[in-house]
Structures are given as C-alpha cells and as structure tokens.
Amino acid sequence: MATISIIGTGYVGLVYGAAFADLGNHVYGVDINQEKVKLLQSGVCPIFEPGLEEMLQRNLEAGRLEFTSSYAESVPNSEFAFICVDTPSAFSGEADMRMVRSAAEMLGKALSGHTIIINKSTMPIGSGDLVSSIVEQHRNPDATFAVVSNPEFLREGNAVRDVFQPSRIVLGSTNEDACAAVSELYRTLDAPTVVTDTRTAEMIKYASNAILATRISFVNEIAQICEGVSADITVVSRGMGLDPRIGPLFLDAGIGFGGSCFPKDVRALAHMAAEAGTHPQLLHAVLEINQDQRRRFVHKLQDILEDLNGKRIAVWGLSFKQDTDDIRESPAIDVIRMLLQRGATVIAYDPAAMENARTEIPDLETAENQYDAVDGADALILITPWNQFRQANLGRVRELLKTPVLLDGRNMYEPEDVRKQGFIYAGIGR
Ligand SMILES: NC(=O)c1ccc[n+]([C@@H]2O[C@H](COP(=O)([O-])OP(=O)(O)OC[C@H]3O[C@@H](n4cnc5c(N)ncnc54)[C@H](O)[C@@H]3O)[C@@H](O)[C@H]2O)c1
C-alpha cells in the first residue's frame, strides 16, 4: 500500500485517484478548483465517465480516498505525487505549461522526506527537466525527490477499463530506482512496460496520438476522393483493415477528430518540430484535413438545403465522442457556430454534454430528447455516435422533420435503408 497525491482531478486524475484507491492505496485528490473539491468530498462526480461515480463513492466510504485543495495536507504524507493537470494549447500551438509550472512550484514547497513526482499530464519533450528544476528551486533543503515521466493513454468514455487494463505502461527517468518504484504501483495490472529515458517516454505519448490522428485524417482524405470517384469509404476501410499490416482501427471516415488530446497534441508536436528545426509537413496536413472535414460537412448541408439562412437544423450529439460529456474541440461546437453564422437556427440534443455545450455557446437551444430536437426541423445532422442514435426510430424522425434531410457525420446508418424510408441522405465518402 502506498500513499499517493494526485495533483489535478480532471478526466485523467480523477479516474487514476479512484483506481489507485480501489487497488488499496491511500489517495489524496488535490485540486485548486475548490468547487470541484467540495463536490468530490460529497461523493458527486463532476464529470460523466461510465463506472467512475460508483468507484469514487466506494473508496470515499472506505476512507482510502480524500479530496483537498491543500498541498500541505496531502503532499508531505505522500510517497508519490502524480501531476495530472491540464496542458491545453497555447496561442501558437505549443502546450500551455502554466498549470504544470504552478503545480511543480506548489509541490516543491510542500515536499517533505522523499517523494517520487510522476508527470502523467501530456507534456512537451523536456518537461521532465523543467519540473525537476522548478521543484529543486522551491524545495525545502531536507526534502528529496525524483521525477518520472509516465504518460497516459486512457480513452474518455472507457477510462475506468483502460486504467485497469492499460495497453502499456511507459516510464521514463534518469533514476532507475524511481522507475522501479512507480512500476511497482502498476504491478497488479499486468501490462507490458516500456522503461526508457525521460525524453523518449514523453515522445512516445506525442507520437502515439499523432499516428492515431493521422489515420483519421488519412481515411478522411480517402473518403473525399471516394466522393469524387463514386466509391464507398466504409467498404474501402473494411477492405484495407483486413490486411494485418494495416489493421481495422481508426479507419472510420467521419467528421474528424476532436477532444482534449488529438488536436492539441498534434499542434504541440508540430510546434516542437518547428522549434527543433524540422518541417512537420505531415502533422500540418493532418490538422488541415481535420478542419476541412468540418467545413465540408456544413457545405454539404448547404448544398442539400440550398440556403442555410432561416433553416432550423437539429443536431444529434455535442460531445467530441460518445460516452463522455467532454466538448473540448468537439466538431459539433464548430459546426454549430458555422451554422449560426450562416443564419440557421440550431436545436441540439446530447445525452450528457448539453450543460457543457452551453458554456461554449450560451444561447444554444437544446431539446429534452432526440425526437423533440427534430420536431419541425429542416434537417437532422448526426455528429456524435452515441448508441442511442444508432437504433433510433427513423420512421418517427422522418415524420417529425419538416423536410426529410439526414446528414450523417459518422456513417452510422446504411444509405439504402434510410433512403428507402424517404430520407434525403448523405454520409461521408459514400
Ligand atoms: N482527457 C484524456 O482523455 C487524456 C488522456 C491522456 C492524457 N491526457 C492528458 O492528461 C492531462 C490532464 O487532462 P484532463 O483531461 O484530465 O484535464 P482536465 O482539465 O479535465 O483536469 C485538469 C484538472 O487540474 C486542475 N488543476 C489545474 N492546475 C492545478 C494545480 N496547480 N494544482 C492542482 N490542480 C490543478 C484543474 O482544476 C482540473 O480539475 C492533460 O495533459 C492531457 O493532455 C488526457
């Protein structure tokens, strides 16, 4: 059993905090957001993540998990401190490291005894050294520490499962003993472990997100070509994916990637590449194609409806993907803004993300359920592939729509089936 401080209780830190407690450790979840800490102390989960609230409550009740805003209350008692704060995009594409710097400073001031600091946030190459130097500058002379990079690969919507069944554990440090101690925390999870130097560990994270984003933009470019030559991308993807050298994952054409990781991490990697004197042409293309997908989607709707001005558009899905309430860089938000700019009215429905979406678009009109959203609309656009949309009663949708236009941003429906039901249907690349 170890005592662990988790610095930053967001989508990553909260799941880790609850999971380490569930494995029998004593965990402090530390967050500067006092409102969030209050909610968590009372057992309320501030985010939508399947299975998380139960795990949170179970461990709070067992006394293995506590939440605080105070580093002084938590860090001096901890052998491990995981930095899980946000690292969003700054203006020019690089990672905004202000939260990491401030966490490192507060950690340094609170350290006592020996502590292993783990960089779990996605941080630019060289951040191991940065965190070390900030902590060194602020630490009490009696306190000692080591820094280990341990990037995270969990997927929102699947985070609880991913934490207990990770694809791999990556550890990077100059301190072998510290790596071994962190590896021991994960011992029961039985995942392959890559132990390397700090910078290589940091690069593994960026390269992993970049290749996944690249596959999505690649397949979306092929989808654009499919539209030009009358081929069907869904069958092309299946035919490609059966080749074991290619594999089937991340070959679904659609409206493109969003979320708090792929866009910002590809931008940050491109920024690092440029700073290192290389010319990251592929990364720029990946980002451009992704933005283009959103614009093309709106143009497609405009082509079908002729004019968007004054049209009422129903939107299914606001989160950047299913099973999460996270709307960071969600394609839905961009698409809705473009529709509003063109004079359309939008009425949206999402099972989990409507409140978050209203923080981005305050006067966004939302519906109680997916059918209310389409009532009287000129078109339905599907953006997030939530399961409940998969088996929707399209006959009912057809009756409720003013004009039977269905634009499917995820190729969720079979064109023949929906056309037979009387829809004017368009997907992506088919
Ligand atoms: N969300 C994901 O799916 C995912 C997956 C892999 C890696 N990551 C990376 O993990 C990191 C965290 O992502 P997230 O989605 O959990 O972020 P998040 O925005 O959901 O959570 C970050 C939390 O840190 C808190 N915080 C900020 N500064 C702090 C400080 N100085 N001290 C204490 N708390 C502080 C914030 O209040 C917030 O609650 C990012 O670097 C991200 O790129 C995220």
Ligand as a Chemical Component Dictionary entry (heavy atoms), coordinates in Angstrom:
data_LIG
# 
_chem_comp.id                   LIG 
_chem_comp.type                 NON-POLYMER 
_chem_comp.pdbx_formal_charge   0 
_chem_comp.three_letter_code    LIG 
# 
loop_
_chem_comp_atom.comp_id 
_chem_comp_atom.atom_id 
_chem_comp_atom.alt_atom_id 
_chem_comp_atom.type_symbol 
_chem_comp_atom.charge 
_chem_comp_atom.model_Cartn_x 
_chem_comp_atom.model_Cartn_y 
_chem_comp_atom.model_Cartn_z 
_chem_comp_atom.pdbx_ordinal 
LIG N1  N1  N 0  -8.590  13.513 -21.049 1  
LIG C1  C1  C 0  -7.984  12.494 -21.631 2  
LIG O1  O1  O 0  -8.600  11.622 -22.244 3  
LIG C2  C2  C 0  -6.489  12.358 -21.544 4  
LIG C3  C3  C 0  -5.862  11.166 -21.937 5  
LIG C4  C4  C 0  -4.484  11.067 -21.856 6  
LIG C5  C5  C 0  -3.737  12.144 -21.395 7  
LIG N2  N2  N 1  -4.366  13.296 -21.039 8  
LIG C6  C6  C 0  -3.562  14.407 -20.531 9  
LIG O2  O2  O 0  -3.726  14.459 -19.121 10 
LIG C7  C7  C 0  -3.694  15.825 -18.661 11 
LIG C8  C8  C 0  -4.960  16.133 -17.877 12 
LIG O3  O3  O 0  -6.066  16.046 -18.776 13 
LIG P1  P1  P 0  -7.560  16.104 -18.247 14 
LIG O4  O4  O 0  -8.425  15.863 -19.411 15 
LIG O5  O5  O -1 -7.690  15.235 -17.027 16 
LIG O6  O6  O 0  -7.640  17.645 -17.790 17 
LIG P2  P2  P 0  -8.842  18.353 -17.001 18 
LIG O7  O7  O 0  -8.886  19.742 -17.497 19 
LIG O8  O8  O 0  -10.056 17.515 -17.037 20 
LIG O9  O9  O 0  -8.330  18.350 -15.481 21 
LIG C9  C9  C 0  -7.254  19.094 -15.013 22 
LIG C10 C10 C 0  -7.501  19.423 -13.551 23 
LIG O10 O10 O 0  -6.302  20.007 -12.996 24 
LIG C11 C11 C 0  -6.693  21.019 -12.088 25 
LIG N3  N3  N 0  -5.542  21.901 -11.870 26 
LIG C12 C12 C 0  -5.019  22.836 -12.708 27 
LIG N4  N4  N 0  -3.933  23.398 -12.146 28 
LIG C13 C13 C 0  -3.762  22.815 -10.938 29 
LIG C14 C14 C 0  -2.812  22.956 -9.896  30 
LIG N5  N5  N 0  -1.788  23.805 -9.978  31 
LIG N6  N6  N 0  -2.947  22.190 -8.793  32 
LIG C15 C15 C 0  -3.968  21.311 -8.673  33 
LIG N7  N7  N 0  -4.906  21.137 -9.623  34 
LIG C16 C16 C 0  -4.798  21.880 -10.735 35 
LIG C17 C17 C 0  -7.876  21.671 -12.757 36 
LIG O11 O11 O 0  -8.656  22.400 -11.822 37 
LIG C18 C18 C 0  -8.606  20.450 -13.317 38 
LIG O12 O12 O 0  -9.539  19.930 -12.385 39 
LIG C19 C19 C 0  -3.508  16.666 -19.920 40 
LIG O13 O13 O 0  -2.139  16.926 -20.079 41 
LIG C20 C20 C 0  -3.994  15.768 -21.035 42 
LIG O14 O14 O 0  -3.393  16.054 -22.267 43 
LIG C21 C21 C 0  -5.722  13.419 -21.087 44 
# 
loop_
_chem_comp_bond.comp_id 
_chem_comp_bond.atom_id_1 
_chem_comp_bond.atom_id_2 
_chem_comp_bond.value_order 
_chem_comp_bond.pdbx_ordinal 
LIG N1  C1  SING 1  
LIG C1  O1  DOUB 2  
LIG C1  C2  SING 3  
LIG C2  C3  SING 4  
LIG C2  C21 DOUB 5  
LIG C3  C4  DOUB 6  
LIG C4  C5  SING 7  
LIG C5  N2  DOUB 8  
LIG N2  C6  SING 9  
LIG N2  C21 SING 10 
LIG C6  O2  SING 11 
LIG C6  C20 SING 12 
LIG O2  C7  SING 13 
LIG C7  C8  SING 14 
LIG C7  C19 SING 15 
LIG C8  O3  SING 16 
LIG O3  P1  SING 17 
LIG P1  O4  DOUB 18 
LIG P1  O5  SING 19 
LIG P1  O6  SING 20 
LIG O6  P2  SING 21 
LIG P2  O7  DOUB 22 
LIG P2  O8  SING 23 
LIG P2  O9  SING 24 
LIG O9  C9  SING 25 
LIG C9  C10 SING 26 
LIG C10 O10 SING 27 
LIG C10 C18 SING 28 
LIG O10 C11 SING 29 
LIG C11 N3  SING 30 
LIG C11 C17 SING 31 
LIG N3  C12 SING 32 
LIG N3  C16 SING 33 
LIG C12 N4  DOUB 34 
LIG N4  C13 SING 35 
LIG C13 C14 SING 36 
LIG C13 C16 DOUB 37 
LIG C14 N5  SING 38 
LIG C14 N6  DOUB 39 
LIG N6  C15 SING 40 
LIG C15 N7  DOUB 41 
LIG N7  C16 SING 42 
LIG C17 O11 SING 43 
LIG C17 C18 SING 44 
LIG C18 O12 SING 45 
LIG C19 O13 SING 46 
LIG C19 C20 SING 47 
LIG C20 O14 SING 48 
# 
